[in-house]
Amino acid sequence: MAAASAERRRTVATLAVIAVGGAAGALARYAIETQWAWQPPAFPWATLAINLLGCALIGIVLVLLLEVARAPWWVRPMVAVGLIGGFTTFSMFAVEAVELATASATGTAMIYIAVSVFAGLLCVWVAAQITRQSYRRVWHSR
């Protein structure tokens, strides 16, 4: 009984830190999107920038949390799932791609999709590599 109760408390606490991080991330995304208004057939720069920044951040954060630091249990769900997950937006990316195609900007939609996917993967990889190398350089120079 006590183990189940402790597990329930941990689950509720995890959901709470994810919610706090998600709210902060969503507010940050909203602030950026309101500064870069978008209408098709223009290129959706705000969502692309937000998602690529989020990809770079997740590359940095996961290396730091999984390979470098011994952070408290709540940091990974709050930052990686909540904050960065709330900041980035796959749903808006999908809506904008469909709206571009619907507005007869199919070429722009295809470029947007390709750049989002491939540049996103590249941002995660490059940020993770730079973070690893920087950490090793600083740690091993001591």
Residue pairs with C-beta under 8 A, 6 or more apart in sequence:
13 74
14 74
14 77
17 74
17 77
17 78
17 82
18 77
18 78
18 81
18 82
18 85
19 82
20 78
20 82
21 77
21 78
21 79
21 81
21 82
21 83
21 84
21 85
21 86
22 81
22 82
22 83
22 85
22 86
23 82
23 86
24 82
24 83
24 86
25 82
25 83
25 84
25 85
25 86
25 87
25 88
26 86
26 87
28 87
29 50
29 86
29 87
29 88
29 89
32 46
32 49
32 50
33 46
33 47
33 50
33 92
35 46
36 45
36 46
36 49
38 44
38 45
38 46
38 47
38 96
40 96
40 99
40 100
40 102
40 103
40 105
41 100
41 103
41 104
41 105
41 108
43 108
43 111
43 112
44 93
44 96
44 100
44 112
47 89
47 92
47 93
47 96
48 93
48 112
48 115
48 116
48 119
50 87
50 88
50 89
51 88
51 89
51 90
51 93
51 116
51 120
52 116
52 119
52 120
52 123
53 87
53 123
54 84
54 87
54 88
55 88
55 119
55 120
55 121
55 123
55 124
55 127
56 123
56 124
56 126
56 127
57 84
57 87
57 127
58 80
58 84
58 124
58 127
59 123
59 124
59 125
59 126
59 127
59 128
59 131
60 127
60 128
60 130
60 131
61 79
61 80
61 84
62 80
62 128
63 127
63 128
63 131
63 132
63 135
64 71
64 131
64 135
65 71
65 75
65 76
65 79
65 80
67 132
67 135
68 135
93 112
93 116
96 112
97 109
97 112
97 113
98 109
100 106
100 108
100 109
100 112
101 109
